[in-house]
Amino acid sequence: MADALVSGILEQLTSIGLQVAENGVRLVVGVNEEVKNLSSTFRTSRAVLVDAEKRQVKEEAVKVWLDKLRNVSYDIEDVLDEWNTAILRSQIPPSTPQSQVPSWTQPLSISIPRLVRRRDIGVKIKELNERLQAIAKEKNDYAFIVNLNRNNDLGPERPKTTYFIDESEICGRDQDRNTIMNMLLGENSHEERGIPIISIVGMGGIGKTTLAQIAYNHHELDAYFQKKIWVCVSDPFDEMRIAKAILETLTGVASSFSELSTVLEKIHESVVGKRYLLVLDDVWTEDERKWQSLKYCLNSGSQGSKILVTTRKENVATVMGCTKLFQLGRLSKEECWSLFRHIAFFGRNDRERESLEDIGKKIADKCQGLPLAAKTLGGLLRFKRSREQWQRILDSRMWELDEAEKGLFSPLLLSYYDLPSPLRQCFSYCAIFPKDHKIEKDLLIKLWMAQGFLGETQGTKMEIVGEEYFDNLAMRSFFQEFEQDADDDSIIRCKMHDIVHEFAQLLRKAECFVVASNGIEEQRADCYHENARHLTLILDDEHVAIPNPIYNLKKLRTLLVHSSLYDASTLNASLPSLFDQLTCLRMLDLSNNRFRQQCAIEELPRKIGKLIHLRYFNLEGNKGLKQLPETLCHLCNLQTLNIRLCSSLIELPIGFERLVNLRHLQNAGTYGCNSMPPGMQRLTCLQTLEEFVVSSFRGWSIKGRSNISDLGSLAHLRGNLKIIGLGNVRTENEAEDAGLRNKTGLRNLTLSFNSNSKTTRITDEASITDEASVLEALQPPPYLESLNINRMNGPTVFPSWMASLSMLKRVILWACFNWKTLPPMGKLPFLEHLEMWEMKKVKKVGEEFMGVEREEGQTSSSSSSSNNNNIAFPNLKHLKFQFMEEWEEWEFGNPSASIAHDGSSSITIMPCLHSLNIISCLKLKSLPRHLLQKTTLQSLEIFDCPILRERCLRNGTGEDWPYISHIPTITINGEDVQRYAH
């Protein structure tokens, strides 16, 4: 972590030096020399960090030295950030002239004359340089080894493994063993080229080597394989050593060859025609070149040969050409208890076992299925006799136990030090979350970004780097229990194993704290440290205010108030002092998790403008918050502002355009906002803008009108965008100027022709371009996946661009009250999910909905492309109609023409339909029978449709029952009809 922090400061110093040269920014006399000295001292300190990081595990004095270096580095980083902010502010053009702004919006005066500010920063740099020089001199006391390769040879010594094992010591893993055995004994596929490679992947301590040992020693493998070889690979991947070990096992003679090619040739000759099993245990390298030559010489083995690899990293399995990957999971609760009991209760009499069993089960639960944890704690308790001793272990954190730290965390340290330096600080920062917390991937990346872990850049690079870092940590088993997006299988949230979480807390124990307001652990309130940098505050008492000691944590960078039980009055009273004292904050979360009105922040103090380092600010769910102070716009470093579900918020500050580094404005559910602030087009870093409101009036003398063309400059928008008030767009050119087609990062788009405003929208219809033209001009980017169009006031429309969206899978159309027919949605070739809501004037759905035109005289000799065009909804899986009040008929024309039998002039309709939902369609008389008869249909839901209900359930079995009885799941008004019928 210290290495990444020092490297980041050096980058900052270089960046600021360039800005000084380019913009003529000067400090007081002599400070430029101080800055050069800072850079020089950091470079010499960085050269010994590899040795220091390695030795801190065993040498407390070295750890203290590293802590000193880390703390002064944080302080220097804050001063440099203050300097950078001063330069940035000087470059931001003024927004609305102050003379035109009402007095109630005037910002709080927190600025000081430039000369005073420069002198203040200069004095701070001099003082910190003196501290740094003193710490740098101390390094000479430790005789550190200078090492410029900063990722080399870190962490504890790597253990060497063999295939010997006492199977009587093993608990569980029977099913896992059988799975691996089946893979090893199975026949090779004819499609596989070379020897099949099976990889066992899992976190450190999960039991990968043990499982490989169990399989290796199984008697069935002795009979199946002619040769078995076990090699402990470890790190580094030494090709010569590994090749000699393989040859020695094959020949029974120690190799004296000095050339790798000679050894590989001998291996090739030794395995020709032989069925062998090679186990490569504990592989770390991701360098494919180191493995290739060895892999090629092994391909001469006979059919049935296998290579079994154990590794902590999925990337290793991929690089080695893995044909089958086995992700090793945790032991079950019962298996973990059995393993722990076997060790901890060894040699005890029945009375002792009964006395300690209840505490023992709780301690075993702490291991969360990790075999190494169960063995370590079991071995620790094996010689502890009293309940008090066992209770102390139960009440302690893992990293507070010397024995556990050495035995349990050593394997995790290997994984940790195998990480590139920037990833180490990203991983350890996760200690800020409470135990067993569901970590939102998107949030975590934003928090890394706020702390400067992902670098500083104007483009999209930080978010992309964050994605790569997260994936890297996930593939190395630092995260688990992934929840995936239903549409694209991307990870949206995860958890950390409790042991891994406590390991992260160990790494950050001097600076990261999780504190419960009532003093009960997570961590005790008396653990506050003056150098604390990150704090999660769990307020679990409804009337508890923010504890007073927190106001003394002047260097705090992260404050996450993790509760919704706080009393509104006590929290609101705490905020002025909070903003006044904790001016180094980079991340502040004051969200109201349960969205309870009475527990919401009602007013944000103007002192928020003092938090000049702030980059992430979360106010989500504070429903009582009506406005944001103008001083918020002083936070020119702010990257993320989350005001979701702040439903009483009337407007954003007038000077909002001064937030030039804002990348994510999460503003969904701010229903009170009737327009966007002026100058939105200047926020060119924006990537997330969840809602954009087009003003319904020309505007006030101050604010001006938010025009949809303001979106044109926001080229980096991605993810979700909802545009509200499109009925107020005056010209087709305005809509085109929004440039939606060029925003290739957008995936989900909502086009709403109403406004958040409760005032009457523009009524001069002659001055408004036809809605269809506006919709046509709002052509989305080609990679759009979801589209929602609602509240159109004109007749039915179907824009020409809709059918060309090759990634469009989901469409929702609703509240278009004047539509009398439905658009030809069947033309969308890739559509999988379609919903139609509140089309109040639609009485009949017919062939126009299919979007298929049958040509008279078309024969089977017609082109294949013509046949493809005669498939309506070719990929539709889910179809839903809801609140269609006047809908009476649904027909597709001649059913016989709608079912393809011979591929000639017929029309195929919805060949992939999986579910059909009809809700609150009171007048609908029937459903198309040839649609109900589809064998693909797995689910039918009918709710609040009295006529349809009668057709299905009259006297227990309606006239439509024969056509729907094959559908596995049928619910009518919430009842399981299939179960009822049976």
N, C-alpha and C positions, 0 to 999 in steps of 0.2 A: 504493500500500500504506500509506504513512504517513497518508493521509487516512482510510482505513478504520480504522486503529488509533486515531488521535486521536478519531474519531467514536465508536468503541466505548468509549473511556475516558470521554468526556463522558456517554455513556449510563449507565455504571457510577456515575459521580459523582452523577448525578441519582437513580439508583435507591437508592444508599446514603443519600443525603440524606433520601429519603422514609422509609427504614427507621429512620434515626436519629430522625426526628420521630415516627414511629408507636410505636416501642418504647422510646424514652427512652435509647438507647445514646449514651454520651458518651465523648469522648476527653479527654486532658489539656488544660489551659487553653491557648487560643490555636490549637489545631489546626483547629477548625472554620473559623477565618479562613483558615488555610493551604489548606484544601480549596476555599474560595471563590476564592482566588487561583489555584489550579490550574485551575479551570474557566475563569476569565477568560483566563489565559495561553494555554490550549489553543484557546480560541475565536479569539483574535487570530492565533495561529499558523496555524490551519486556513484562515483567510481568504487566506493567501498560498501555500497548498500547490499550487494549480493552476499558478501561475507557476513555483514551485520544481520541481515534477515535470517540467514541460516543459523547463526549463533544465538540469536535471541531466544530460541526455543529452550536452550539449556542454560544460558547465562543471563541472569536477572540484570546485571549491570549494563549489558549491551541493550537489553530491552528498554531500560530507563533512558539510555542515550538516544535510542530510536524515538522514544516518546517525546523527548525534548526537541529533537529535530522535526518531528511531525507537527508539534504544537507551534513552533516558530514558523514553520512553513505555512500552516493555516493562517496565521496572523499576517504574514507577508502577502499571501494570496488575497486576503481581504483588502489590504492597503492598495495593492495593484489594481484590484477591481474598482476601488474607489477612484483611483486615478483614471482608469479606463472610462468609468462612468462620466467623470468630469469632461473628458475629451468628447465623448459621445454626445452629451447634452449640448456642448458648444456647437455641434454640427447639425443639430435638429432645427429645421426652420420653425419659426413661430406659427402657432395655429391661429384661431380666431383672436383678433386684437382685444386686449383686456378691456379697453374702453367700451366695447360692445357687449361685454359679458355682465349680466346682472350681479349685484353685490353678493348674493347668496352663493354664487358659483366661484367667487374669487378664491384662488388657492391659498393655502396656509403658507406664510413666508418662512421657508426653512433654508433659503440659500444664504451664502455669505460672499463677500467680495472675492473676486478671483485671486487676487494676490494673497489674501489670508488663506484661501483654500490651498493654493500651491504651497505656501509655507507650511501649513499644517501637514500636508501629505509628505513634504520633504523631511520634516522633523520625525515623523513616524518611520520613514524609511531608514533614517540614520540610526534611530534607536533599535530597530529590528536588525539592522546590519551588525550592530555591536553584539546583540544576543547571538546571532548566527555565527559570528566569528568565534565567540567563546565556545559554542557547542562544537564547531569545526575543530578547534584546538584539542578538545577532549578526545576526539577520535584517535589521536596519536597514542592515547593510553591503552588502546585495545589491540594495537598491532594488526589492524585489519588488512586483509589481502586485497590488493587492488585488482578488480575484475571488470573489464569493460563489457563483457558479455553478460548482460544483467539477468538473463533467464537461465543461467547455467548452474547446475549442481546446487539446487536449493532443497531444503527440507531434510527430514530425518533419513537415516540409512534405509535403503530398500531391502526388505527381507528376501531371502532366497527360498524357493519352494522346491519340494520333491513330490513324487507321487505316493509316498508312504502315508498311510492314514489308519487310525483306529476307528473302524466303523461303529463300534459300540458307543463311541462318544457322539455320534450323529443323531440328531432328533429332527424328524420331518424330512422334507425334500424327496419323498417317495415318488410323487407325481412328476416332479422336475427331473428326477433321475430317469424315469421311464421315458419321458419325452426326449431327453438327450440320447438315451440308448436307442430309441427308434430311429433317430436321425443318423446315428453312427452305423447301425446295422442295416439300414434301408439301402435298396439298390440305387445306384447312381442313375440319374436321368440321362437319356441319350442326347438331350439338348444341352447338357452341361459340358463345357469344354474344360479340360484339365481336372485336377483333383478337387472334389467338393470341399468347401471351407465352411465350417460351422462356428459361429461366434456366440459365446456367452457374454452378455453385456450387463453391467450393473454397477451401482455405486460401491465405493470402498467399504469392505466389511460386510457385504451382503451375502458372501459365500460362494463366489464364482470358482475360486480355486478348489474349495471343498467339493463342490458338485463335480468338477472335472476329475478330481481324485477318486470320488465314488465310482464314476463311470469307468475310469481307466483301470480300476482294480476289479471290475466285475468279471466273473468267470466266463460269461458269454463272449466277451471281447477277446479273451485269451484263445478261445476256440476259433473265432472268426478271423482275427488278424494274425498274419505270420510274423509281423514285427510291430512292436509298440515302442515309441520314443517319447520321452518327456523332457522338455527344455524350459527352464525358467529364463524368460527373455529379459524382463525388466527394462530399465532405461539407464544408459543409452542402448540403442539397438546395435549391437556389435556383430556384424555379419560373420566375421571370422570366428569369433567365439561360439556363436550359435551353430555355424556349419560344422565346426570341430566336434561340438557336443553331439550333434545328430550322427555324424560319422562314427564317433566312438561307441555310441549305443548300437549302431547297426553292425559294426565289425567286432566289438569287444576289445579293441586295441586303441590306445591313446594315439592321436594323430600327431605326427612330427612335421607335417607339411607347413610351409611358410607362405604359399601362394593360395589365395582364395579360389582361383579357378581350378587348381588341382584338387582341393577338397571337394568342390562342387561336382567335379567329374567323378570322383570316387563315390560320392553319395548317389549320383545318377546310376552308376554301375551297380551299387548295392541294392537299389530298390526296383531294378528292372524285373518285371514279372512277379513282383511280390505285392501282396495286399498288406498295407501298413496303416497304422494310426500314429499320427504325429500330434502331440499336444504342445502348443506354444502358450505358456502361461504368463500372464501379466505383461501384455504388449502395450506400449505407450506411443511408439512413433507413428506419425502421420505422413512420413516421407515414403512415398510409394517406391522410390528408386532403391531404397535399402532392402526391400523385400523381393523385388522382381527376379533377380538372378537366382536366389534360393528357390523361389516358387517354380521357376522353369525347370530346374534340375530335378524337382520332385515329381514332375508330370509323368515320369516313366513307370510309376507304380501301376499295378494291375487294377482291373475293375473292382470297385468296392473300397479302395483306399480312401481315407478321410484325414482332414486336418482340422483339429479342434483348437480354437483360439479363445482365451479369456482376456477381457479388456474392460476398462471403465468408460471408454469413449466409443460412441457409435461411428465416429469418423474413421477410427482405426479399422473397424469391421468393413466399412465401405472401401477404404484404400486397399485392404488386403484381398478384395474380391470376394467377400462373403456371399455364399449362396443361400445360407439359412441363418437367420439371426434369432437368438433366444434371449429375450429380456427377462433377467432373473428378478423375481419380485421378493417381497418380504415373507418371513415366516408368518403363519397364522398365529392368532393370539394363543391358542392352545399349544402349538409347537414351540413358540417362544418361551412360554411358561415351563414347558417340559425341559427345554435346554437349560434354562436358568436354574430350575429346581435340581436337575441332575448334578450341577456343579456346586451350587450354594449349599445344598443339603447333604453333600457327600459326608458320610461318617457320623451323621447326627442320629440320635435316637428318636423314637416316635413322639415323645413329649416335646422335644425341641422343635420338631417339624410342625406339630400342631400349633405351637405357640407363635411361630414365625410365618406361618403360611399366608395369613391375610396381608401382612406387610409385604411379603415376598411377591405376591401376585401384583400388588400395586407397583413395586419396583420393576417387575417384568414388563408391565404395561408401558413404563417409561421407555423401554427399549424399542417399542413400536416395530417389532418383527425383525430388528437388525441383529443377526447372529453374533457379530463381534461385540455389540453392546451387552447382550445377554451373557456372553462368556466373560467379558471384562468385569461386569458388576457381580456376576456369580462368583468369580474368583476372588473379588474384593471382600465379599461377605462370607466366604467359606470359613474364615477364621474369626469372625465377629459373632459373639455368643449372645449378647443381650439385645432385647427389643429396642432399647435406647440407641444402640449403635446402628441398628437397621433403620430406625426412624430417621436418624441424622442423614443417612444416605438417601432415603426417600425424599426428605425435605430439601436436599442440596441440589444445586445445578451441577451438571456433569463437569463443567470446567472448574468447579470449586474443589473437585476431588483430584488430588495429585495422581493417584493410581489410575483413575479413569482418563485423565488428560494424557498420560504417557501411553497407556494401552489402547485407548479408543480413538484418540484424535491423531495419533501418528499416521494411520492410513489416510485420514482425511487431509492431513498436511501434505502428503505426497500429491494428492489430487489438486490441492490448493496451489502448491508451488509449481505444478505443471501448467497452470494457467498463465497466459501472457499477463504482464504487469497490470494493464488497464482493467482486465477482467477480475483481478483479485479484489480491487476496491469496489467493483460493481457487485460481486458476490457478497462481500462482508457487509455492504450497506443494507442488505436484506435483514440484518439484525434489528432494524428499526421496526419491523412488523411484529405484532404479538405472535406467540406460538400458535400453530395450527391455523394461521390466518390464510384466507384465500387471496393470493396475490394477483392483481390484475396486471397482465402483461403490458398493456398500453400505459397504465399508470406508472409501472416500474420504470419503463423507458423514459418517461417524462421526468421522473425523479432523478434518474441517473444524469439526464441532461441538465437539470437544474443545479446539480452539484458539480457540473463541469467534467464529469467522467467521460463524456463523449466528444470532447473538444468543442470549439466554438466555430461555427460556420454559418453562412447566410443561406445556403441551399438546403436540400433535403438530406444532406449527408448524415447529420446527427441521428435522425430517426432510423436511417438504414443501418448505421453502425450499431445502434441500440438493438435492432432486430437481430443482427448477427451475433451480438454479445449474448442476448437471451438464448438464442438457439444453441450457441456453443455451451453455455452452462447447462441447458436442458440435456444435450447429448452426452454430457459428462456426469449426468445423474445427480446434479446439485438440486434439481427441482423434480417434483413427482406429482401424481394425482392430477393430471392435466385435464382441463375441460376444453373441448374443441367447439369451434363454430359449426353449426349444423350445415351451413351452405358450402364452406370450402375446407373444412377440417383444420383450419389454422388454430393454434393455441390461443385461448383468450384469458385463461387464468390457471393458476397452479398452486401447489403448496410446497413447503419444505419439510423434509423429515425432521422430527423434533431434535434428533442428535445433530443433524446438519445445521439446524437453526442455532442450537447451543454452541456449535463450533463457530458459527459466524459471530455470536455474542462474545465468545472468547477472544476473537481477533479484534473486536471493537470494544472490549470491556472498559477501557479508560475514556471512551468518548461517546458511546451509544447506550441509551437507557430507555427502558420501557417501565413506566411507573403507574401504579394504580392509585387513585385519589384517596382511597381509604387506608393506604399504607400496606395493604396485603400484597405479597409478591404476585405479579410479575417481578419487579425489583423494588426494594425498600426505598422510601423517600430519602433516607439518610445516606443513600448512595450517590446523591448529587455531587458532581465534581466541577470545580471551577472551569476546567477545560472541556466540559461536556460540549459536544458539537451536534448531537442528534438526540431528540427526545420524542417518544410517543407517550402521551398522557391519556390514561384510561380513566374517564370520569364515570364511575359506576354508582354514584350516589346523587340523587336528583338535586340536592341543594348544595353540592360541593362546588366551590369556586376554584379557579386556577390557583394552586398552592403558591404561597409567597416566595419560597426559595427559587422558584423558576425565574423570577424577575432578576435574580442575581447571576443568571447564566448568560452573561453578556456576549459570549462567543458562540452561542447556539446558532446552528445553521438550518436545522430541521425541527419543526414543531408540528406534530400531528395530534390533534385533539380527537381521540378515538372513542366517541360515545355520542349518544343522542339524548342522554338523561339529564344533561345539565339544565339548570334553571336559567331562563332567558335574562333575568335581571342581573344575576351575579356575573354571567359571562359578558354582557354588555358593559358592565361596570369595570371589568378587568381589561378590556381592550385598549383604552388609552395608555395605561401603564405598560401593557405588553408591547405596543408599537413604539413607545418611547424608550424602552430599555433594551429590547432584543433587536438591535439594528443590523445585526449580521445575518439575519434569517435569509435563506435562499429558498426554502420551502415552508409554506404555511398552509395547514389544512384546518379550516374551521367549518367544515361541511356538517350539515344536520342530517345524519344518516337515516333517521326514520321520518324525516320530513314533517315533523309535528309543528304546527303553527306556533303553539305556545312556547316552544323551545328554540325559536329561531332568533338569529341576530336581527335586530330592528334598525340599527344605524351603525355605519362603519365610520370610526373616527377619522378626522382629517389628518391625524398623525400617521396614517398609513403611508404617507409620502416620505417618511423617514427611512423606510425599509428599502434603501436604494439597491441592495444586493438581491432583492427578491426576484425569483424566476418562476416559481410555481405558487399559485394562489388559488385555493379551493374554497368556494362559498356555497357549494351545491346544497339545495334543499332549504335554504333560509328564506322561507316564504314571506316573512315579515319585512324583508329588506326592500325598501322602496327606491333608493337611489344610491349611487356610488359617488363618493366625493371627487371633486376635480383633482385633488392632490394625488389620486391614484395614478394620474397621468404623468407624475414625476418618475414612475418606476420604469425607466426606459430599458431596463434589462429583462423585464417580465416576458417570459416565453409562453406560459400557459395560464389562462384565466378561466376557471370553471364556475359559471353562474347558472348551471342547469337548475331548473325547477325553482328559481327565484321568481315566483309567479307574480309578486307584487311590484317587481322592478319596472319602473315607468320608462326609464331611458338610460342610455350609457352617457358617460361624461362627454362634454363638448370637445375637450382636448384629447380624445381617445386616439387620434391619429399620431400622437407623440409616442405611443407605445411601439416604437419602430422595430423592436425585436420580437413582437408577439407572433407566435407560430400557431397557437391553438386557442381559439375562442370557442369554448364549449357552452353554448347558450340555448340549447333546446329547452323548451318549456318556460321561456320568459314571456309569458302571454301578455304581460302589460306593456311591452315595448311596441310602439306603433311605428317606429322608424329606426334607421341606423344613424349613428353620428356622422357629421360631415368629415370628409377626408379619408373614408375607408379605403379608397384606392391607393393611399400611401402605405398601407400595411402590407407591403409586398412579400413579407416573410410568411404570411398566413398560409397554413396548410389545412387547418381545421376551422371551418365556419359552419356551424350546424344549422343556423337559421339566418336568413337575410330578409329583412322586411322592406318592401317598396312603399314609400310614403303615400298616403292617400290625400295629400294636400300639398300645395306649393311650398309650404313651410313657414316657419317663423322668421323674424328678421335676423335671428342669431343662427339658428340651426341649419336652415336650408333643407332641401328635399333630398332624401336618400334615393338615388337613381339606380336602377338595375345595371346601368352601364358601369357603375363603380366596380362591379365584379370583374370587368375586363382586365384590370391590372393585377388581379390576384391569380397569377399563373400557376402557383404551386398547390392550389386547393386539391384535396384528395379525400377519400372516404365518403362521408355523408354530407349532403347539402339540401336544405329545404328553403325554397324561395316562396315567401308569403306576399300576397297583395299583387299578383300579376295582373289582376283586373285594372290596376292603376297604371300600367305601362301605356304610354300615350302613342308610341310609334313602333313600327316594326324594326326600325333602325336601332332604337334603344335596346330592344331585345337581342338583336344581333351583336351589339357592342358588348354584351355580357360575356361573349366568347366562350360559351359553355363547351363547344365542340373541341376547343383546344385544351381543356382541363382534363388531361388523360388520366389523372389519378383519381377522378371521381368514380365511385362504384354504386352509390345509391343516391337517387335524385327524387325530390318531391317538388312538384310544381303546383302551387295552391293559388287559385285566382281570387281568394278572399284576402282579408287583412286581419291582423290582431286587433285593429282599432274597433272600438264600439261605435265610433262616429260614422256617419254616412259617407261612403266612399264616393268618388267622383260620379256625378249623375249625368254629366253632359256626354251622352253616348256618342254624339257626332264627333267629339274630339278624341274618342278612343278607337284605335285601330281594332278591327275585328279580332276576337280572341283566337280564331283559327290561324290567322296570320302571325300573331304573337307566338303561339305554340310552335308553328312551323319554324320561326326564326330562332327558337330556343333549342336548336339541335344539340343533343348531348354528345359526349365523346364516344368513340366506338366501343370502348371497353366497359360501358355501363352494364351493371348486373341487375339492378332493381330500379323500377320506375313507379312513381305514385303521382297520379294526376287527379285533382279534385276541385270541386266548386266552380266549374265552368258554367257560365250563364247562357251561352249560345247553344246552337244545335249540335248534333253529333259530329265529332271530328276524328280523323285518323291521319296524323301527320305522316308525310312521305318517308321521313327518316326512321320511323319506328321499326319497320320490317328489316332495315339494314343493320340493326344493332346485333351483331353476331354473338355477344356475350349475355344478352338480356334474358334472364331466367325467371324474373318475378315482376308482375305488374299488378297494381291495385288502382282501380278506377272507382271514385265514389263522389256522391253528392253533386252530380251534374244534373240538376233538377229538370232541365229543359230538353234533355236527350229523350227522343221517342224511340230510337232504335239503338242497338249496341254496335260499336265499330267492329270491323272485320278482324278480330283478334286471332282468328285461325291462321292468318298469314305469317304470324311470328314463328319462325322455324325452330327456335331454341327455347321457347317459353316452357317453363316447367310448373309455375305456380301463378294462378290467376284468381283475383278476387274482384267482384262487382258489388258495390254497396249503394244503397239509397238512390237508385235511378227511378225517381218517383213517377215518371210519365211513360216508362216502358211497359207495354202491355203484351208484346209478343217478341219472342226470340226465335229467329228463323235462320235461313241459309245465309243471310247477310253477316251473321255472327261468325260463320265458318270461314268466310273470306276465300272460298273456293269457287271458281267459275268452271262449269262443265261445258266443254265444247261439243256441239252436236256433230255426230258422225265420227267422233274420235274412236279409233280402233286400237287393238293390241299392238299394231305396228307403230303406234306413236312413239315418240322418243322417250327415253327414260326420264329426261328432265320434265316432260309434260306429266308423266305419272307421278313424279315427286311433288309437283304442284297440286296434285289432286289429293293430297293428304292435309286435312285440317287439323291443326294442333298436333303436329307430329311427335312432339316431346312432352306434351302437357301431362303432368302427374297429379296435380292438386287443383281442384276447381271449387270455388265458393261463391254463392250468391246470398246476399243478406239485405234485409229491409227493402225489398222490391215490392212496394205496397200495391201497385196496380198490375203487376205481372200475372197473366192468366195462362198463356200458351207458350209451350216450348216444343218446337218441332224442327226437323232437319229436312223437310221435304219427303220424298219417297224413300222409306227406309231401305228398300232393296237396292236403291242406287247409292246408298251410303255405306254399304258393306262390301269390301273388296273380296271377290272370290277368284277371279281369273286374271287380275291385273290389267283389265281392259279399261273401259271408260267409267269405271266406278269411282266413288269417292270414299276414302278411308277417314274416319273421324276418331280422333283421340285414341290412337292405338296403345298408348302407354298409361292411360288414366288409372290412377291408384286410389284416389279418394274424392268423394263428392259431398259437399256440404250445402244444404239448402236451409236457410234460417230466416224466419219471419217473412215469408212470402205467402201472405194470407190467402191470395186468390189463385195461386198456381194450381191448375187442375191435374196435371200429370207430368211425369218425366218420360223422356224418350226411351222406349223399351229396348231398342237396340243398343242404347248406351248402358242401360242397366245390365244387359246380358254379357257385357265384356268380362272375359276371364281375368283381365288384369285388375279389375276393380276389387279392392280389398276392404274399403271402408265407405259406408254410406251413413250420413247424419242428416236427419230431418228434425227441425225444431220449430215449433210455433207455426206450423203449416197445416191447418186443420183438414183441408181437402186431401192433401197427400197422405196424411195420417190415416184417414178413412180408407183410402185405396189400398193401404198396406195392411191395416189391422182390423178392418170391419169383421166382426164376429170371430176375431182371433186370427183370421187369414183373409186379407183383402185380395182383390182381383190382380194386383201387381205382385203378390207374393211369389208366384212361380218364377217371376223374372228376377227376383232379388234374393231368393233363398240361398243361392250359391255364394253370396258375399259373406266373407268371414265375420266382419264386424258391422252390425247395423244398430244404430241408436235412433230412437224416435222419442222426442221430448225427454231425453236423458235416460231412457230405459234401454237396456240391452235386449233388443227384439229377438235375436237369435236364441239366447238363453230362454226367453219367455216362450218362444215357439216350441223349443225342444221339451 
